[in-house]
Amino acid sequence: MKISNIRTITLKAPLKNPFITSLRRVDALEDLVVIIECDDGSIGYGEGAPTPVITGETMGTMAAAINYIKPFIIGHEIADFDMILNNIHTSILKNTTAKSALEIALYDLKAQAEKLPLYKMLGGTHTTFKTDITISMGEIEKMISDSLHAVGLGYDTLKIKIGDNPKKDIERIIAIHDALDDNIKLRLDANQGWTAQESVMLLHILEKKDIIAEFIEQPVAADDIDGLKYIKERVQTPLLADESIFSLKDAKRLLEMQAIDYVNIKLAKTAGITQALKLADLSKEFDVKCMIGCMLEGPISVAAGVHVASAKADIITMLDLDAISLLASHPVETSIVFNESDIILSEDVGLGVSL
C-alpha cells in the first residue's frame, strides 16, 4: 500500500441548534476532510474542525498545512508508518488539527492493511460507550428546556456551557440542577470564562447547596496554571483541564504540580491519535482519569475518538463525543452506531467510515 495522492474536501452540515460557549457561536459545521489514496485502491479518511479561538486554525490554514506536508508523505508505503508520522510532525510546527486529520486517515489505512477495526489494532476491546451531551449557553429557561429534552432522549449526563457572566452562571446551574432528577449528572464547562478567585467563590456557593458537579472544566485562561492549582486546593468539585493541555509537556507539568483532577484529551489538540494515546498513558502514571472530547466535529473525527477511548478504556472513563447528536444531518456513512448517548463500535476494518 503506497500513498499515491492526498486531497481535501469540505464537509458541511447544519446543526439542530446553535452551539454557544463563552468563546464562540457556531450555526453550522464546516470541517476539512482529508482523503489519503493508495495505489491499491485503499482510501483513508481524516477530519479536522477549524477552531481559531482554541487551536488557532482555520479552514484555510489547515488546507495550507496539509498541502505543505503532502510531499513528505506521498510515495511512502503504509508499512513505513512510524516514519510517515515522524515526517508529519517534524515538517511543520503546531497546526495540530491539520496533523490530526492526516494521522486519522493514516491510522485508518494501517488498520485496513492489518484487516482489523482500528480499536483492535490499538489493543482495545470495549465496543459500547456512553457520551454526555452539551447544553449550549443561553437564557436560563432555554437551557432548562434543552436539558429536559436531552434527558428525554436518554442522556443521564449533561455538559453545561457557562462562563460569560459569573452571577448568571450560578443562576443557570442552580436552576438546571433543580429542574432535573437527582440521578442526572452535571458537568460544568466555563471555557476559560472565570478567574481563579471567581471559580472558588462560585463553586463554594454551589457546594454549600450540595451541588457538586462531576467536574468543572477549564474555568480559567489556558495559561493560568497557578490559577488551576489555586482552585484545586480550595474546592471539592473535581477540576478538569482542557485548553491548558495540548502537549505531553503541558500535561506533565500540571500533573506534577497536582493542579488538576482530570485530563481532557482531544485529537485536535494532541495533533492526532499517537500523542493522544501517550497522553492517556502519562495520565495513568499519575493515576489521573481522562475524558476524551471533541471539537464541533463530524463522524470521522468522532469515530477516531471512540477508537482511542476503546484502546485506553482503563484510563479514559468519560466521553464527551456528542458532536454527531448536535448535527441535523451529515453526508458521512459510518458502521459505528451513534444513537444519542449510546455509541457502539463495529467490526468493520479501519475507522468504519466512508463518504
CORKA-V240810 format. One record per residue. RES is the residue in three letters. SS is DSSP state (helix for helix, strand for strand, loop for the rest). PHI is phi as a letter, one per 20 degrees, with the letter a starting at -180 (none if undefined). Layout:
RES;SS;PHI  RES;SS;PHI
This chain:
MET;loop;none  LYS;strand;d  ILE;strand;f  SER;strand;d  ASN;strand;a  ILE;strand;c  ARG;strand;c  THR;strand;c  ILE;strand;c  THR;strand;e  LEU;strand;d  LYS;strand;d  ALA;strand;b  PRO;strand;f  LEU;strand;e  LYS;strand;f  ASN;strand;b  PRO;strand;g  PHE;strand;e  ILE;strand;c  THR;loop;c  SER;loop;f  LEU;loop;d  ARG;loop;a  ARG;strand;c  VAL;strand;c  ASP;strand;d  ALA;strand;b  LEU;strand;f  GLU;strand;b  ASP;strand;d  LEU;strand;d  VAL;strand;d  VAL;strand;d  ILE;strand;c  ILE;strand;d  GLU;strand;d  CYS;strand;d  ASP;loop;f  ASP;loop;e  GLY;loop;n  SER;loop;f  ILE;strand;c  GLY;strand;d  TYR;strand;d  GLY;strand;c  GLU;strand;b  GLY;strand;b  ALA;strand;d  PRO;loop;f  THR;loop;c  PRO;loop;g  VAL;loop;f  ILE;loop;d  THR;loop;e  GLY;loop;n  GLU;loop;d  THR;loop;c  MET;helix;g  GLY;helix;f  THR;helix;f  MET;helix;f  ALA;helix;f  ALA;helix;f  ALA;helix;f  ILE;helix;f  ASN;helix;f  TYR;helix;f  ILE;helix;f  LYS;helix;g  PRO;loop;f  PHE;loop;e  ILE;loop;d  ILE;loop;f  GLY;loop;n  HIS;loop;e  GLU;strand;f  ILE;helix;g  ALA;helix;f  ASP;helix;e  PHE;helix;g  ASP;helix;f  MET;helix;f  ILE;helix;f  LEU;helix;g  ASN;helix;f  ASN;helix;f  ILE;helix;f  HIS;helix;e  THR;helix;d  SER;helix;f  ILE;loop;b  LEU;loop;e  LYS;loop;l  ASN;loop;l  THR;helix;f  THR;helix;f  ALA;helix;f  LYS;helix;f  SER;helix;f  ALA;helix;f  LEU;helix;f  GLU;helix;f  ILE;helix;g  ALA;helix;f  LEU;helix;f  TYR;helix;f  ASP;helix;g  LEU;helix;f  LYS;helix;f  ALA;helix;f  GLN;helix;f  ALA;helix;f  GLU;loop;e  LYS;loop;l  LEU;loop;c  PRO;strand;f  LEU;helix;g  TYR;helix;f  LYS;helix;f  MET;helix;f  LEU;loop;e  GLY;loop;n  GLY;loop;e  THR;loop;c  HIS;loop;f  THR;loop;c  THR;strand;d  PHE;strand;b  LYS;strand;c  THR;loop;d  ASP;loop;e  ILE;strand;c  THR;strand;e  ILE;strand;d  SER;loop;f  MET;loop;f  GLY;loop;a  GLU;loop;f  ILE;helix;g  GLU;helix;f  LYS;helix;f  MET;helix;f  ILE;helix;f  SER;helix;g  ASP;helix;f  SER;helix;f  LEU;helix;f  HIS;helix;f  ALA;helix;f  VAL;helix;f  GLY;helix;f  LEU;loop;e  GLY;loop;o  TYR;loop;f  ASP;loop;d  THR;strand;c  LEU;strand;d  LYS;strand;d  ILE;strand;e  LYS;strand;e  ILE;loop;b  GLY;loop;p  ASP;loop;e  ASN;loop;b  PRO;helix;g  LYS;helix;f  LYS;helix;f  ASP;helix;g  ILE;helix;f  GLU;helix;f  ARG;helix;f  ILE;helix;f  ILE;helix;f  ALA;helix;f  ILE;helix;f  HIS;helix;g  ASP;helix;f  ALA;helix;e  LEU;loop;d  ASP;loop;f  ASP;loop;f  ASN;loop;e  ILE;loop;e  LYS;strand;e  LEU;strand;d  ARG;strand;d  LEU;strand;d  ASP;strand;c  ALA;loop;e  ASN;loop;l  GLN;loop;m  GLY;loop;e  TRP;loop;d  THR;loop;e  ALA;helix;f  GLN;helix;f  GLU;helix;f  SER;helix;g  VAL;helix;f  MET;helix;f  LEU;helix;f  LEU;helix;f  HIS;helix;f  ILE;helix;g  LEU;helix;f  GLU;helix;f  LYS;helix;f  LYS;loop;e  ASP;loop;m  ILE;loop;d  ILE;loop;d  ALA;loop;f  GLU;loop;f  PHE;strand;a  ILE;strand;d  GLU;strand;e  GLN;loop;k  PRO;loop;f  VAL;loop;d  ALA;loop;g  ALA;loop;g  ASP;loop;e  ASP;loop;e  ILE;helix;f  ASP;helix;f  GLY;helix;f  LEU;helix;f  LYS;helix;f  TYR;helix;g  ILE;helix;f  LYS;helix;g  GLU;loop;f  ARG;loop;c  VAL;loop;c  GLN;loop;e  THR;loop;f  PRO;loop;g  LEU;strand;d  LEU;strand;d  ALA;strand;e  ASP;loop;d  GLU;loop;f  SER;loop;f  ILE;loop;c  PHE;loop;d  SER;loop;d  LEU;helix;f  LYS;helix;f  ASP;helix;g  ALA;helix;f  LYS;helix;f  ARG;helix;f  LEU;helix;f  LEU;helix;f  GLU;helix;f  MET;helix;f  GLN;loop;l  ALA;loop;e  ILE;loop;b  ASP;loop;d  TYR;strand;c  VAL;strand;d  ASN;strand;e  ILE;strand;e  LYS;loop;c  LEU;helix;f  ALA;helix;f  LYS;helix;e  THR;helix;e  ALA;loop;m  GLY;loop;p  ILE;helix;f  THR;helix;g  GLN;helix;f  ALA;helix;f  LEU;helix;f  LYS;helix;f  LEU;helix;f  ALA;helix;f  ASP;helix;f  LEU;helix;f  SER;helix;f  LYS;helix;f  GLU;helix;g  PHE;loop;e  ASP;loop;l  VAL;loop;d  LYS;loop;f  CYS;strand;c  MET;strand;d  ILE;strand;d  GLY;strand;d  CYS;loop;b  MET;loop;f  LEU;loop;e  GLU;loop;d  GLY;loop;e  PRO;helix;f  ILE;helix;f  SER;helix;f  VAL;helix;f  ALA;helix;g  ALA;helix;f  GLY;helix;f  VAL;helix;f  HIS;helix;f  VAL;helix;f  ALA;helix;g  SER;helix;f  ALA;helix;f  LYS;loop;c  ALA;loop;f  ASP;loop;f  ILE;loop;d  ILE;strand;e  THR;strand;d  MET;strand;c  LEU;strand;d  ASP;strand;c  LEU;loop;d  ASP;loop;e  ALA;helix;g  ILE;helix;f  SER;helix;f  LEU;helix;e  LEU;strand;e  ALA;loop;f  SER;loop;a  HIS;loop;b  PRO;loop;e  VAL;loop;d  GLU;strand;e  THR;strand;b  SER;loop;e  ILE;loop;f  VAL;strand;e  PHE;strand;d  ASN;strand;c  GLU;loop;l  SER;loop;f  ASP;strand;e  ILE;strand;c  ILE;strand;c  LEU;loop;f  SER;loop;d  GLU;loop;e  ASP;loop;f  VAL;loop;f  GLY;strand;m  LEU;loop;f  GLY;loop;n  VAL;strand;c  SER;strand;b  LEU;loop;e
